[in-house]
Amino acid sequence: MNPTDHWDDLKSAGAVPPPSAEVLAHARRQLDEAAARSRRTRSVRRRVLVPALAATATAAAVIGGVAINRGASEPDPVAIPGPRASSPQPSPPPSRSGGIAGSCVVGYSPAELKKRAFAFDGTVQKAVRTSDGAVPSYLLTFTVHEWFKPAGGPLTVTVRTITPPRGSGYDVSVEFPDYTVGTRLLIAGEPRWGGTDPLKDAYAFGCGFSRAYAPGDAATWRALLSK
């Protein structure tokens, strides 16, 4: 804005005296300060808005030995029943949209397997999705056939994983075995929050630390973890 806009019209009407240099300088300072305040306000709003949008778009965490980054939204909670005797086994999973990208914090090796707090051979009896923070997880209840570590654990145990059951339509890339109710697995992991009880809120590791049951792998785990 020019402070002298329409001043000639006012002077011709004889309504006001001509402005002094001091008055004009003061008016210019007032306009400059108002413009600076407006620019600062817009800048603060942009700085607040950008990280808020970024936090809404993605959620990252490290769970069960896996660094994960959540992508698309997930389907509704599921509890999967076991297959009926007359029903065929489920077909391979369909193409999936959305999911979680993951990378292993630590790779599988005999030495790393020995560091895990628990390991067992068991069959999935129940799988239920649970809402817990930014990343959904699944509580898997197992009937245990053999405890490798600790020795003499319970006959039934529940562990948590971020990998959904087969056929859920949701994908997690953490090298966790494909499973449904009735699947036999070798599972190794850690208590979620640490502590001396290895099975308190137990978390099944992916990245090779949990895998489809195979007699050869079971024999290897038995030999490694009995020492």
PADODO-148881 format. One record per residue: residue in one letter; x, y, z of N, C-alpha, C in turn. Coordinates in Angstrom, 2 decimals. Example, Ala and Ser with C-alpha at 12.3 -4.5 7.8 and 13.67 -1.06 7.14 Angstrom:
BEGIN
{site "A",{13.19,-5.69,7.80},{12.30,-4.50,7.80},{13.20,-3.30,7.80}} {site "S",{12.85,-2.25,7.08},{13.67,-1.06,7.14},{12.90,0.03,7.87}} 
END
This chain:
BEGIN
{site "M",{0.86,-1.20,0.00},{0.00,0.00,0.00},{0.89,1.23,0.00}} {site "N",{0.54,2.28,-0.72},{1.24,3.56,-0.72},{0.49,4.51,0.20}} {site "P",{1.16,5.04,1.29},{0.44,5.90,2.25},{-0.10,7.16,1.61}} {site "T",{0.42,7.53,0.44},{-0.05,8.77,-0.18},{-1.15,8.54,-1.19}} {site "D",{-1.68,7.30,-1.28},{-2.80,7.03,-2.20},{-3.94,8.00,-1.93}} {site "H",{-4.48,8.56,-2.98},{-5.64,9.48,-2.90},{-5.33,10.78,-2.13}} {site "W",{-4.04,11.03,-1.83},{-3.74,12.25,-1.05},{-4.04,13.51,-1.85}} {site "D",{-3.76,13.42,-3.16},{-4.04,14.60,-3.99},{-5.52,14.94,-4.00}} {site "D",{-6.37,13.87,-3.99},{-7.82,14.13,-3.97},{-8.22,14.82,-2.68}} {site "L",{-7.60,14.36,-1.55},{-7.94,14.98,-0.27},{-7.47,16.43,-0.22}} {site "K",{-6.25,16.65,-0.74},{-5.74,18.03,-0.70},{-6.62,18.96,-1.53}} {site "S",{-7.05,18.46,-2.68},{-7.87,19.33,-3.54},{-9.19,19.69,-2.88}} {site "A",{-9.62,18.83,-1.97},{-10.87,19.12,-1.26},{-10.63,20.05,-0.10}} {site "G",{-9.36,20.30,0.24},{-9.05,21.22,1.33},{-9.34,20.65,2.68}} {site "A",{-9.39,19.29,2.78},{-9.79,18.68,4.06},{-8.64,18.46,5.00}} {site "V",{-7.44,18.25,4.47},{-6.30,17.92,5.34},{-5.07,18.65,4.87}} {site "P",{-4.10,18.87,5.81},{-2.83,19.49,5.42},{-1.96,18.44,4.76}} {site "P",{-0.94,18.82,4.01},{-0.03,17.83,3.40},{0.73,17.08,4.48}} {site "P",{1.02,15.77,4.29},{1.70,14.98,5.31},{3.16,15.37,5.44}} {site "S",{3.68,15.29,6.68},{5.09,15.59,6.91},{5.92,14.36,6.57}} {site "A",{7.24,14.54,6.44},{8.15,13.41,6.18},{8.11,12.42,7.33}} {site "E",{7.98,12.91,8.59},{7.94,12.02,9.75},{6.71,11.11,9.71}} {site "V",{5.58,11.67,9.34},{4.35,10.89,9.27},{4.48,9.80,8.22}} {site "L",{5.01,10.14,7.05},{5.17,9.16,5.99},{6.14,8.04,6.40}} {site "A",{7.23,8.40,7.08},{8.21,7.40,7.51},{7.59,6.45,8.53}} {site "H",{6.80,6.98,9.46},{6.14,6.14,10.45},{5.16,5.17,9.79}} {site "A",{4.41,5.64,8.81},{3.45,4.79,8.12},{4.15,3.65,7.39}} {site "R",{5.30,3.98,6.76},{6.03,2.92,6.05},{6.54,1.86,7.03}} {site "R",{7.05,2.29,8.21},{7.53,1.33,9.21},{6.41,0.42,9.68}} {site "Q",{5.23,0.98,9.91},{4.09,0.19,10.34},{3.72,-0.87,9.30}} {site "L",{3.73,-0.49,8.03},{3.41,-1.44,6.97},{4.47,-2.53,6.86}} {site "D",{5.76,-2.17,6.98},{6.84,-3.15,6.89},{6.76,-4.16,8.03}} {site "E",{6.48,-3.68,9.26},{6.38,-4.58,10.42},{5.20,-5.55,10.28}} {site "A",{4.08,-5.06,9.78},{2.90,-5.93,9.59},{3.20,-7.02,8.57}} {site "A",{3.90,-6.65,7.47},{4.23,-7.64,6.45},{5.18,-8.69,7.00}} {site "A",{6.16,-8.28,7.84},{7.12,-9.23,8.42},{6.41,-10.20,9.35}} {site "R",{5.45,-9.69,10.18},{4.70,-10.58,11.07},{3.91,-11.61,10.29}} {site "S",{3.31,-11.19,9.19},{2.53,-12.12,8.37},{3.41,-13.22,7.79}} {site "R",{4.63,-12.86,7.32},{5.54,-13.87,6.77},{5.98,-14.86,7.83}} {site "R",{6.28,-14.39,9.07},{6.70,-15.27,10.16},{5.59,-16.25,10.52}} {site "T",{4.35,-15.78,10.57},{3.22,-16.64,10.91},{3.05,-17.76,9.89}} {site "R",{3.14,-17.42,8.58},{3.02,-18.45,7.55},{4.14,-19.46,7.63}} {site "S",{5.36,-19.01,7.97},{6.51,-19.92,8.06},{6.35,-20.90,9.21}} {site "V",{5.87,-20.42,10.39},{5.65,-21.30,11.55},{4.60,-22.34,11.23}} {site "R",{3.52,-21.93,10.58},{2.46,-22.88,10.24},{2.97,-23.98,9.34}} {site "R",{3.83,-23.63,8.36},{4.38,-24.65,7.46},{5.28,-25.62,8.21}} {site "R",{6.11,-25.11,9.16},{7.02,-25.97,9.91},{6.26,-26.95,10.79}} {site "V",{5.12,-26.53,11.35},{4.31,-27.41,12.19},{3.57,-28.44,11.35}} {site "L",{3.07,-28.02,10.19},{2.22,-28.89,9.39},{3.00,-30.03,8.75}} {site "V",{4.21,-29.78,8.23},{4.95,-30.80,7.50},{5.28,-32.02,8.35}} {site "P",{5.90,-31.86,9.57},{6.15,-33.08,10.36},{4.89,-33.78,10.81}} {site "A",{3.81,-33.03,11.02},{2.56,-33.68,11.44},{2.04,-34.58,10.34}} {site "L",{2.11,-34.13,9.08},{1.67,-34.96,7.98},{2.58,-36.16,7.80}} {site "A",{3.89,-35.97,7.99},{4.81,-37.09,7.84},{4.56,-38.16,8.89}} {site "A",{4.26,-37.75,10.12},{4.00,-38.71,11.18},{2.73,-39.50,10.91}} {site "T",{1.75,-38.84,10.29},{0.51,-39.53,9.97},{0.70,-40.55,8.86}} {site "A",{1.58,-40.26,7.91},{1.74,-41.13,6.76},{2.46,-42.42,7.08}} {site "T",{3.47,-42.39,7.97},{4.24,-43.60,8.25},{4.45,-43.75,9.73}} {site "A",{4.73,-44.98,10.13},{5.08,-45.26,11.52},{6.19,-46.28,11.52}} {site "A",{7.30,-45.99,12.17},{8.44,-46.91,12.16},{8.71,-47.42,13.55}} {site "A",{9.25,-48.64,13.65},{9.57,-49.24,14.94},{10.52,-50.41,14.74}} {site "V",{11.06,-50.90,15.85},{11.85,-52.13,15.82},{11.15,-53.13,16.73}} {site "I",{10.64,-54.22,16.15},{9.86,-55.21,16.89},{10.34,-56.60,16.50}} {site "G",{10.56,-57.44,17.49},{10.91,-58.82,17.23},{12.14,-58.98,16.36}} {site "G",{13.17,-58.13,16.57},{14.38,-58.23,15.79},{14.25,-57.72,14.37}} {site "V",{13.17,-56.97,14.07},{12.91,-56.50,12.71},{12.66,-55.01,12.74}} {site "A",{13.37,-54.28,11.88},{13.09,-52.86,11.69},{11.97,-52.76,10.68}} {site "I",{10.87,-52.10,11.05},{9.69,-52.10,10.19},{9.23,-50.69,9.88}} {site "N",{8.56,-50.55,8.75},{7.97,-49.30,8.35},{6.58,-49.58,7.83}} {site "R",{5.60,-49.05,8.52},{4.22,-49.34,8.14},{3.81,-48.54,6.93}} {site "G",{3.07,-49.20,6.03},{2.61,-48.55,4.81},{1.11,-48.35,4.83}} {site "A",{0.41,-49.05,3.95},{-1.04,-48.87,3.79},{-1.80,-49.35,5.00}} {site "S",{-3.05,-48.93,5.11},{-3.90,-49.35,6.22},{-4.21,-50.83,6.12}} {site "E",{-4.51,-51.46,7.26},{-4.70,-52.91,7.30},{-6.17,-53.27,7.41}} {site "P",{-6.53,-54.49,6.99},{-7.93,-54.91,7.12},{-8.38,-55.00,8.58}} {site "D",{-9.66,-55.28,8.78},{-10.23,-55.40,10.11},{-9.60,-56.55,10.89}} {site "P",{-9.72,-56.56,12.23},{-9.17,-57.65,13.03},{-9.71,-59.01,12.58}} {site "V",{-8.85,-60.04,12.71},{-9.26,-61.37,12.30},{-8.93,-62.39,13.36}} {site "A",{-9.78,-63.39,13.48},{-9.49,-64.59,14.27},{-9.77,-65.74,13.33}} {site "I",{-8.77,-66.53,12.97},{-8.96,-67.52,11.93},{-9.25,-68.89,12.52}} {site "P",{-10.26,-69.57,12.04},{-10.57,-70.91,12.54},{-9.69,-71.94,11.84}} {site "G",{-9.58,-73.11,12.42},{-8.86,-74.19,11.78},{-9.68,-74.78,10.65}} {site "P",{-9.02,-75.41,9.67},{-9.76,-76.02,8.56},{-10.57,-77.22,9.02}} {site "R",{-11.78,-77.38,8.49},{-12.59,-78.54,8.81},{-12.04,-79.78,8.11}} {site "A",{-12.32,-80.92,8.66},{-11.75,-82.15,8.13},{-12.12,-82.36,6.68}} {site "S",{-13.33,-81.94,6.28},{-13.80,-82.17,4.92},{-13.33,-81.09,3.95}} {site "S",{-12.68,-80.05,4.48},{-12.30,-78.92,3.64},{-10.87,-79.10,3.13}} {site "P",{-10.59,-78.67,1.90},{-9.21,-78.71,1.42},{-8.38,-77.68,2.14}} {site "Q",{-7.07,-77.85,2.15},{-6.19,-76.86,2.74},{-6.26,-75.56,1.94}} {site "P",{-6.07,-74.41,2.60},{-6.16,-73.14,1.88},{-5.19,-73.08,0.71}} {site "S",{-5.62,-72.40,-0.35},{-4.76,-72.22,-1.51},{-3.69,-71.20,-1.20}} {site "P",{-2.66,-71.07,-2.03},{-1.64,-70.06,-1.80},{-2.25,-68.68,-1.69}} {site "P",{-1.59,-67.79,-0.95},{-2.17,-66.47,-0.71},{-2.38,-65.68,-1.99}} {site "P",{-3.47,-64.89,-2.04},{-3.72,-64.07,-3.22},{-2.74,-62.90,-3.24}} {site "S",{-2.78,-62.16,-4.37},{-1.95,-60.96,-4.42},{-2.44,-60.01,-3.35}} {site "R",{-1.48,-59.33,-2.71},{-1.82,-58.51,-1.55},{-1.52,-57.05,-1.84}} {site "S",{-2.33,-56.17,-1.26},{-2.10,-54.74,-1.40},{-1.80,-54.17,-0.02}} {site "G",{-0.81,-53.29,0.02},{-0.45,-52.69,1.30},{0.40,-53.62,2.13}} {site "G",{0.98,-53.07,3.22},{1.75,-53.94,4.09},{2.84,-53.20,4.82}} {site "I",{3.78,-53.98,5.34},{4.88,-53.45,6.12},{6.18,-53.91,5.49}} {site "A",{7.06,-52.97,5.19},{8.39,-53.33,4.73},{9.27,-53.54,5.95}} {site "G",{10.13,-54.53,5.89},{10.95,-54.82,7.05},{12.36,-55.20,6.67}} {site "S",{13.28,-55.02,7.60},{14.65,-55.47,7.43},{15.13,-56.02,8.76}} {site "C",{16.00,-57.03,8.70},{16.44,-57.72,9.91},{17.46,-56.88,10.67}} {site "V",{17.22,-56.72,11.96},{18.18,-56.05,12.82},{19.39,-56.95,13.04}} {site "V",{19.16,-58.26,13.14},{20.24,-59.23,13.29},{19.91,-60.44,12.42}} {site "G",{20.90,-60.96,11.71},{20.67,-62.10,10.84},{20.75,-63.42,11.59}} {site "Y",{20.08,-64.42,11.03},{20.07,-65.74,11.66},{21.44,-66.40,11.54}} {site "S",{21.88,-67.03,12.62},{23.09,-67.85,12.64},{22.99,-68.72,13.88}} {site "P",{23.73,-69.84,13.94},{23.71,-70.66,15.15},{24.06,-69.86,16.41}} {site "A",{25.04,-68.97,16.29},{25.44,-68.17,17.47},{24.31,-67.24,17.90}} {site "E",{23.62,-66.62,16.94},{22.52,-65.71,17.29},{21.32,-66.49,17.81}} {site "L",{21.07,-67.68,17.26},{19.97,-68.50,17.77},{20.16,-68.81,19.25}} {site "K",{21.38,-69.10,19.65},{21.66,-69.43,21.05},{21.40,-68.24,21.98}} {site "K",{21.38,-67.03,21.44},{21.11,-65.83,22.25},{19.62,-65.61,22.52}} {site "R",{18.76,-66.27,21.77},{17.34,-66.06,21.94},{16.89,-66.64,23.28}} {site "A",{15.87,-66.02,23.86},{15.42,-66.40,25.20},{14.58,-67.67,25.20}} {site "F",{13.88,-67.96,24.09},{13.07,-69.17,24.04},{13.07,-69.72,22.63}} {site "A",{12.81,-71.02,22.53},{12.69,-71.69,21.23},{11.91,-72.98,21.43}} {site "F",{10.98,-73.25,20.50},{10.16,-74.46,20.63},{9.65,-74.93,19.27}} {site "D",{9.14,-76.14,19.25},{8.46,-76.75,18.10},{6.98,-76.82,18.48}} {site "G",{6.11,-76.17,17.71},{4.69,-76.15,18.08},{3.77,-75.99,16.90}} {site "T",{2.49,-76.24,17.13},{1.45,-76.13,16.10},{0.48,-75.01,16.47}} {site "V",{0.17,-74.15,15.51},{-0.73,-73.01,15.75},{-2.14,-73.52,16.02}} {site "Q",{-2.70,-73.11,17.16},{-4.09,-73.45,17.51},{-5.04,-72.28,17.32}} {site "K",{-4.52,-71.06,17.42},{-5.36,-69.87,17.30},{-4.50,-68.69,16.91}} {site "A",{-5.06,-67.79,16.09},{-4.37,-66.56,15.69},{-5.36,-65.41,15.75}} {site "V",{-5.06,-64.41,16.54},{-5.97,-63.28,16.73},{-5.20,-61.98,16.57}} {site "R",{-5.72,-61.10,15.73},{-5.08,-59.79,15.57},{-5.39,-58.92,16.78}} {site "T",{-4.39,-58.15,17.19},{-4.58,-57.23,18.30},{-4.08,-55.85,17.90}} {site "S",{-4.77,-54.83,18.39},{-4.37,-53.45,18.10},{-3.45,-52.98,19.21}} {site "D",{-2.22,-52.64,18.83},{-1.23,-52.28,19.84},{-0.24,-51.30,19.25}} {site "G",{-0.53,-50.02,19.37},{0.37,-49.02,18.84},{0.21,-48.84,17.34}} {site "A",{1.28,-48.31,16.70},{1.20,-47.98,15.28},{1.19,-49.20,14.39}} {site "V",{1.77,-50.30,14.86},{1.88,-51.50,14.04},{1.01,-52.60,14.63}} {site "P",{0.06,-53.17,13.86},{-0.77,-54.25,14.37},{0.05,-55.51,14.57}} {site "S",{-0.37,-56.37,15.49},{0.34,-57.63,15.71},{-0.69,-58.74,15.92}} {site "Y",{-0.20,-59.98,15.97},{-1.06,-61.15,16.08},{-0.60,-62.02,17.23}} {site "L",{-1.55,-62.47,18.02},{-1.26,-63.37,19.12},{-1.51,-64.79,18.64}} {site "L",{-0.45,-65.58,18.59},{-0.54,-66.97,18.14},{-0.45,-67.90,19.34}} {site "T",{-1.45,-68.73,19.51},{-1.44,-69.73,20.58},{-0.99,-71.06,19.98}} {site "F",{0.02,-71.67,20.61},{0.63,-72.92,20.12},{0.41,-74.06,21.10}} {site "T",{0.21,-75.24,20.57},{0.42,-76.47,21.32},{1.88,-76.86,21.09}} {site "V",{2.64,-76.99,22.16},{4.08,-77.21,22.05},{4.38,-78.71,22.02}} {site "H",{5.15,-79.13,21.02},{5.59,-80.53,20.92},{6.93,-80.75,21.61}} {site "E",{7.78,-79.72,21.55},{9.10,-79.85,22.17},{9.66,-78.46,22.51}} {site "W",{10.17,-78.35,23.73},{10.87,-77.14,24.12},{12.37,-77.34,23.93}} {site "F",{12.99,-76.44,23.17},{14.44,-76.44,23.04},{15.07,-75.53,24.09}} {site "K",{14.35,-74.43,24.40},{14.85,-73.46,25.38},{13.67,-72.61,25.83}} {site "P",{13.39,-72.48,27.11},{13.99,-73.23,28.22},{13.48,-74.68,28.21}} {site "A",{14.15,-75.54,28.92},{13.72,-76.93,28.99},{12.46,-77.05,29.85}} {site "G",{11.53,-77.90,29.43},{10.35,-78.16,30.25},{9.39,-77.01,30.36}} {site "G",{9.15,-76.29,29.25},{8.17,-75.20,29.27},{6.75,-75.73,29.26}} {site "P",{5.76,-74.83,29.22},{4.35,-75.25,29.26},{3.92,-75.95,27.98}} {site "L",{2.82,-76.69,28.06},{2.30,-77.40,26.89},{1.61,-76.47,25.90}} {site "T",{1.16,-75.32,26.39},{0.53,-74.30,25.54},{1.20,-72.96,25.81}} {site "V",{1.48,-72.21,24.74},{2.13,-70.91,24.90},{1.58,-69.95,23.85}} {site "T",{1.52,-68.68,24.19},{1.08,-67.65,23.25},{2.24,-66.70,22.98}} {site "V",{2.51,-66.46,21.70},{3.57,-65.53,21.30},{2.98,-64.51,20.34}} {site "R",{3.66,-63.40,20.23},{3.21,-62.30,19.38},{4.08,-62.23,18.12}} {site "T",{3.47,-61.86,17.01},{4.20,-61.61,15.76},{3.51,-60.48,15.02}} {site "I",{4.26,-59.78,14.16},{3.63,-58.75,13.33},{3.15,-59.33,12.00}} {site "T",{3.42,-60.60,11.75},{3.04,-61.24,10.48},{1.64,-61.84,10.58}} {site "P",{0.73,-61.48,9.67},{-0.64,-62.01,9.72},{-0.70,-63.43,9.20}} {site "P",{-1.80,-64.15,9.47},{-1.96,-65.50,8.92},{-2.15,-65.47,7.42}} {site "R",{-1.93,-66.62,6.80},{-2.09,-66.75,5.36},{-3.52,-66.42,4.95}} {site "G",{-3.65,-65.70,3.84},{-4.97,-65.36,3.31},{-5.56,-64.11,3.91}} {site "S",{-4.80,-63.36,4.72},{-5.35,-62.15,5.34},{-5.45,-61.00,4.35}} {site "G",{-4.73,-61.08,3.23},{-4.71,-59.97,2.28},{-3.75,-58.88,2.67}} {site "Y",{-2.89,-59.14,3.63},{-1.94,-58.13,4.11},{-0.56,-58.76,4.18}} {site "D",{0.46,-58.03,3.79},{1.79,-58.62,3.64},{2.80,-57.93,4.55}} {site "V",{3.68,-58.75,5.15},{4.77,-58.24,5.98},{6.05,-58.92,5.54}} {site "S",{7.03,-58.15,5.13},{8.27,-58.71,4.60},{9.33,-58.79,5.69}} {site "V",{9.23,-59.81,6.54},{10.21,-59.97,7.62},{10.72,-61.40,7.69}} {site "E",{10.58,-62.17,6.59},{11.06,-63.55,6.54},{10.46,-64.39,7.67}} {site "F",{9.17,-64.22,7.89},{8.45,-65.05,8.87},{7.72,-66.13,8.09}} {site "P",{7.64,-67.36,8.60},{7.01,-68.44,7.83},{5.53,-68.21,7.60}} {site "D",{5.05,-68.67,6.46},{3.63,-68.64,6.15},{2.90,-69.60,7.10}} {site "Y",{1.74,-69.17,7.63},{1.06,-70.04,8.60},{-0.44,-69.81,8.58}} {site "T",{-1.16,-70.78,9.13},{-2.57,-70.68,9.46},{-2.80,-71.63,10.63}} {site "V",{-4.03,-71.71,11.11},{-4.32,-72.66,12.19},{-4.00,-74.07,11.69}} {site "G",{-3.24,-74.82,12.49},{-2.84,-76.16,12.11},{-1.43,-76.25,11.55}} {site "T",{-0.77,-75.10,11.32},{0.59,-75.09,10.80},{1.60,-75.38,11.92}} {site "R",{2.55,-76.24,11.63},{3.60,-76.57,12.60},{4.84,-75.72,12.30}} {site "L",{5.35,-75.06,13.33},{6.46,-74.12,13.17},{7.54,-74.36,14.21}} {site "L",{8.75,-73.91,13.87},{9.81,-73.75,14.86},{9.88,-72.26,15.17}} {site "I",{9.77,-71.92,16.45},{9.66,-70.51,16.87},{10.76,-70.19,17.87}} {site "A",{11.42,-69.05,17.66},{12.41,-68.55,18.62},{12.20,-67.05,18.79}} {site "G",{12.48,-66.54,19.98},{12.29,-65.12,20.20},{12.71,-64.66,21.58}} {site "E",{12.12,-63.53,21.99},{12.49,-62.86,23.23},{11.24,-62.35,23.94}} {site "P",{11.33,-62.11,25.27},{10.24,-61.38,25.92},{10.20,-59.96,25.38}} {site "R",{9.03,-59.48,25.12},{8.88,-58.20,24.44},{9.55,-57.04,25.18}} {site "W",{9.42,-57.03,26.49},{9.96,-55.92,27.27},{11.18,-56.33,28.08}} {site "G",{11.79,-57.47,27.75},{12.95,-57.91,28.51},{12.54,-58.54,29.83}} {site "G",{13.49,-58.70,30.72},{13.21,-59.29,32.03},{13.68,-60.72,32.11}} {site "T",{13.48,-61.31,33.28},{14.00,-62.66,33.53},{13.06,-63.77,33.07}} {site "D",{11.78,-63.47,32.85},{10.82,-64.47,32.40},{10.83,-64.50,30.87}} {site "P",{11.37,-65.55,30.23},{11.50,-65.56,28.78},{10.18,-65.59,28.03}} {site "L",{9.08,-65.99,28.71},{7.80,-66.13,28.03},{6.80,-65.04,28.40}} {site "K",{7.24,-64.02,29.12},{6.33,-62.94,29.48},{6.18,-61.99,28.29}} {site "D",{4.98,-61.97,27.72},{4.71,-61.22,26.49},{5.76,-61.59,25.44}} {site "A",{5.83,-62.89,25.15},{6.86,-63.43,24.25},{6.65,-62.93,22.83}} {site "Y",{7.76,-62.59,22.17},{7.72,-62.10,20.79},{8.51,-63.03,19.90}} {site "A",{7.88,-63.56,18.86},{8.54,-64.46,17.91},{9.35,-63.65,16.91}} {site "F",{10.64,-63.94,16.81},{11.49,-63.27,15.84},{11.21,-63.81,14.44}} {site "G",{11.33,-62.93,13.44},{11.34,-63.35,12.05},{12.78,-63.56,11.60}} {site "C",{13.04,-63.33,10.32},{14.41,-63.34,9.80},{15.12,-64.66,9.99}} {site "G",{14.37,-65.77,9.92},{14.97,-67.08,10.04},{14.94,-67.68,11.42}} {site "F",{14.66,-66.87,12.43},{14.58,-67.36,13.80},{13.26,-68.10,14.05}} {site "S",{12.28,-67.90,13.19},{11.06,-68.69,13.19},{10.89,-69.22,11.77}} {site "R",{10.48,-70.49,11.64},{10.45,-71.13,10.32},{9.49,-72.29,10.31}} {site "A",{9.14,-72.72,9.11},{8.30,-73.91,8.98},{9.03,-75.11,9.56}} {site "Y",{8.27,-76.00,10.21},{8.90,-77.17,10.83},{9.55,-78.07,9.78}} {site "A",{10.77,-78.52,10.10},{11.48,-79.52,9.30},{12.29,-80.35,10.28}} {site "P",{12.27,-81.67,10.17},{13.00,-82.51,11.12},{14.48,-82.17,11.22}} {site "G",{15.12,-81.84,10.09},{16.53,-81.48,10.13},{16.80,-80.22,10.93}} {site "D",{15.95,-79.18,10.73},{16.11,-77.95,11.49},{15.85,-78.19,12.97}} {site "A",{14.84,-79.00,13.28},{14.52,-79.31,14.68},{15.72,-80.00,15.34}} {site "A",{16.37,-80.93,14.62},{17.54,-81.61,15.18},{18.69,-80.63,15.42}} {site "T",{18.87,-79.69,14.51},{19.92,-78.67,14.67},{19.64,-77.81,15.89}} {site "W",{18.41,-77.34,16.03},{18.05,-76.51,17.18},{18.22,-77.29,18.48}} {site "R",{17.81,-78.55,18.45},{17.93,-79.38,19.66},{19.39,-79.49,20.09}} {site "A",{20.27,-79.73,19.13},{21.68,-79.88,19.45},{22.30,-78.56,19.93}} {site "L",{21.96,-77.46,19.26},{22.53,-76.16,19.62},{22.06,-75.68,20.99}} {site "L",{20.77,-75.84,21.26},{20.20,-75.22,22.45},{20.20,-76.11,23.68}} {site "S",{20.65,-77.35,23.52},{20.76,-78.23,24.69},{22.12,-78.11,25.36}} {site "K",{23.03,-77.34,24.74},{24.38,-77.20,25.29},{24.43,-76.12,26.35}} 
END
